[in-house]
Amino acid sequence: AREKISTDKTVTKVVIACEENLKPDHDDYYYSNLLKLALTKTIPTHGEYQLEFIPVMPITNRLLRDIERGEVDVTWMPYANNLKYNLTPIKIRLLKDLSDYRVFLIRTQDKEKFSTIKNLEDLRKLKGGIGSHWPDRQVMEENGLPLVLSLSYFNLFKMLKSKRFDYFSRGVYQVRTEADTYANQGISLETYLFLRYENPVYFYLRNDNQQLADRIESGLKRAIEDGSFNKLFSSIENLRWGEKLLAEKNRRIIQLHTFDNKN
């Protein structure tokens, strides 16, 4: 059935907490451009839109409260099972299965130590570093992995260098730039292991913002069907690099369990 062409002249304003002019190697560049793509695909059926950028809010809880209050419309984040805010995900995976796999940044001198790790039990003998407010923290703690926490992302690199912990778990889609940046500081990409668990990244909106949620979902589906989703995905070097790493299939996979997590 053909979709009805919109004759509504109102412009839909969509507010996101994101910088407007980002470089392609910044995570938010891909998500904000994917949102634009979904909104653009639905102009014929839903009318024009205006994307409004407001300053980034690094503290997740504050951002989620602002979405609940209607001050921000959309964000993107890994699936959260017991979210205490009135938000709903659009269940289309923005990173395909890339977000299910993690690799480690380690001290270059420790490379061989990781070659002996065969399973989760072995990994529990080492300490990981992680952001105290990151969703991955809960998954790793539920699987009995000892963690050292930091509020600051940048401090985690310093803490790794100063031997406060043994590895820093990163998504395969985000680690390339970090490994390059810190290579001259004795930090390297670990080469033997993948950590894997269900970790889809979705767009999230306020529960009662159903009209916009339907529009974005419709736009994403159109972009997947006509190939423009894949075209944008493949234009991002970090994502291409992550897919290549997965395709090599020469790492041992350590599977983590996600509890009560229905994706």
Helices and strands as residue ranges (DSSP letters): E 12-17, H 27-41, H 43-46, E 49-54, H 60-68, E 74-78, E 87-90, G 98-100, E 101-107, G 108-110, H 111-115, H 120-123, E 128-131, H 135-142, E 147-150, H 153-161, E 167-171, H 175-182, G 183-185, E 187-189, E 193-196, E 201-206, H 210-226, H 228-235, H 237-248, E 252-255
